[in-house]
Amino acid sequence: MSSLRSSRPPSGCTEVGSWTLGDSRQLSALRHSLQDALEGGEELDEVPEKVALVASELATNALRHGLPPTVVRLLRSDEAFVLDVADHDTGVIPQPEDEESDSEGGRGLQIARRLALDVGWYAADTTKHVWAQFAVPTRDTP
């Protein structure tokens, strides 16, 4: 599997919500809270489930391989949702596990790549961010 490209997420988004995680016991609450934030009166097809699954996978990676705290942010523009997961270990580059590997785990970035429109990562001063972009479904108006 090819490496994850280094780039910032699309600009022009506003923050919908932010969650700070200290350990994996908070992942279930994160998934439920994200789905609630996404299902606020709009028909979004399977987007809330995809975002919640990818958030859980990326946050698990950050909790296992990064430095705390892990911060998950949900951003939105007219066309897209962007999930941004940050940890405080800027020295480790996110690497997708090889699909042929027999190792347990390591599939979070693969899942994100399958479910999201785009996935990338970047480092800021004290944080490393992995982000995933999802399309906002369009509705035909009668």
C-alpha positions as CSV (number, residue, x, y, z in Angstrom):
1,M,0.0,0.0,0.0
2,S,1.3,3.4,-0.8
3,S,2.2,5.9,1.8
4,L,-0.2,8.5,3.1
5,R,0.4,11.9,1.3
6,S,1.4,14.9,3.4
7,S,-1.1,17.7,2.8
8,R,-3.5,19.9,4.7
9,P,-7.2,19.3,4.5
10,P,-9.4,21.4,2.3
11,S,-9.9,24.9,3.5
12,G,-13.1,26.9,4.0
13,C,-14.6,24.6,6.6
14,T,-16.1,25.6,9.9
15,E,-15.9,23.5,13.1
16,V,-19.0,21.5,14.0
17,G,-17.5,19.8,17.1
18,S,-14.4,18.9,18.9
19,W,-13.6,16.0,21.3
20,T,-10.5,15.4,23.5
21,L,-9.7,11.8,24.3
22,G,-7.3,10.6,26.9
23,D,-7.8,6.8,26.4
24,S,-9.7,4.2,24.4
25,R,-12.6,4.0,26.9
26,Q,-13.8,7.2,25.4
27,L,-14.2,5.9,21.8
28,S,-17.7,4.7,22.2
29,A,-18.9,8.1,23.4
30,L,-17.0,9.7,20.5
31,R,-18.8,7.6,17.9
32,H,-22.2,8.3,19.4
33,S,-21.5,12.0,19.8
34,L,-20.2,12.3,16.2
35,Q,-23.3,10.5,14.8
36,D,-25.6,12.9,16.8
37,A,-23.7,15.9,15.5
38,L,-24.0,14.7,11.9
39,E,-27.7,13.6,12.1
40,G,-28.9,17.1,13.1
41,G,-32.0,17.2,10.8
42,E,-30.3,16.5,7.5
43,E,-30.6,13.3,5.4
44,L,-26.9,12.3,5.0
45,D,-27.3,8.7,3.8
46,E,-24.5,6.6,5.3
47,V,-22.1,9.5,6.0
48,P,-22.6,9.5,9.8
49,E,-21.8,5.8,10.1
50,K,-18.7,6.2,7.8
51,V,-17.4,9.3,9.7
52,A,-18.0,7.6,13.1
53,L,-16.1,4.4,12.0
54,V,-13.2,6.3,10.5
55,A,-13.0,8.6,13.5
56,S,-12.9,5.6,15.8
57,E,-10.1,4.0,13.7
58,L,-8.0,7.1,13.4
59,A,-8.5,8.0,17.1
60,T,-7.4,4.5,18.1
61,N,-4.3,4.9,16.0
62,A,-3.5,8.2,17.7
63,L,-4.1,6.8,21.1
64,R,-1.9,3.7,20.4
65,H,0.9,5.3,18.5
66,G,0.8,9.0,19.4
67,L,1.2,11.1,22.5
68,P,-1.9,12.3,24.4
69,P,-4.2,14.0,24.3
70,T,-5.9,13.0,21.1
71,V,-8.2,15.7,19.7
72,V,-10.9,14.8,17.1
73,R,-12.5,17.7,15.2
74,L,-15.4,17.6,12.8
75,L,-15.4,20.3,10.2
76,R,-17.9,21.1,7.5
77,S,-18.1,23.1,4.2
78,D,-21.1,23.2,1.9
79,E,-19.7,20.2,0.0
80,A,-17.7,18.2,2.5
81,F,-17.2,17.0,6.1
82,V,-13.6,16.8,7.2
83,L,-12.6,14.7,10.2
84,D,-9.3,15.8,11.7
85,V,-7.6,13.6,14.3
86,A,-4.5,15.1,16.1
87,D,-2.0,13.7,18.6
88,H,1.2,15.3,20.0
89,D,3.8,13.0,18.4
90,T,5.2,14.9,15.4
91,G,8.1,12.5,15.0
92,V,6.1,9.5,13.7
93,I,4.8,9.6,10.2
94,P,1.5,7.8,9.7
95,Q,2.0,4.7,7.6
96,P,-0.8,2.4,6.3
97,E,-0.3,-1.2,7.1
98,D,0.4,-3.4,4.1
99,E,-2.8,-5.2,3.0
100,E,-1.0,-8.5,2.8
101,S,0.3,-8.2,6.4
102,D,-0.8,-10.8,9.0
103,S,-0.4,-8.4,11.9
104,E,-3.3,-7.6,14.2
105,G,-4.6,-4.1,13.8
106,G,-3.0,-1.5,11.6
107,R,-6.0,-1.3,9.3
108,G,-7.3,2.1,10.4
109,L,-5.7,4.0,7.5
110,Q,-6.8,1.4,5.0
111,I,-10.4,1.7,6.2
112,A,-10.2,5.5,6.1
113,R,-9.0,5.3,2.5
114,R,-11.8,3.0,1.5
115,L,-14.6,5.0,3.1
116,A,-13.4,8.6,2.6
117,L,-13.0,10.7,-0.5
118,D,-9.5,11.8,0.5
119,V,-7.1,11.1,3.4
120,G,-3.9,12.9,4.3
121,W,-1.8,14.0,7.1
122,Y,0.4,17.0,8.2
123,A,2.4,18.1,11.2
124,A,1.9,21.5,12.9
125,D,4.2,22.9,15.6
126,T,3.2,20.5,18.4
127,T,0.7,18.2,16.7
128,K,0.4,15.6,14.0
129,H,-3.0,15.5,12.2
130,V,-4.5,12.8,10.1
131,W,-7.6,13.9,8.2
132,A,-10.3,12.3,6.1
133,Q,-12.8,14.1,3.8
134,F,-16.4,12.9,3.2
135,A,-18.9,14.3,0.6
136,V,-22.1,16.0,1.9
137,P,-24.8,14.2,-0.1
138,T,-26.7,16.4,-2.5
139,R,-30.4,16.3,-2.8
140,D,-32.4,16.9,-6.0
141,T,-35.1,19.4,-5.3
142,P,-38.4,18.7,-7.1
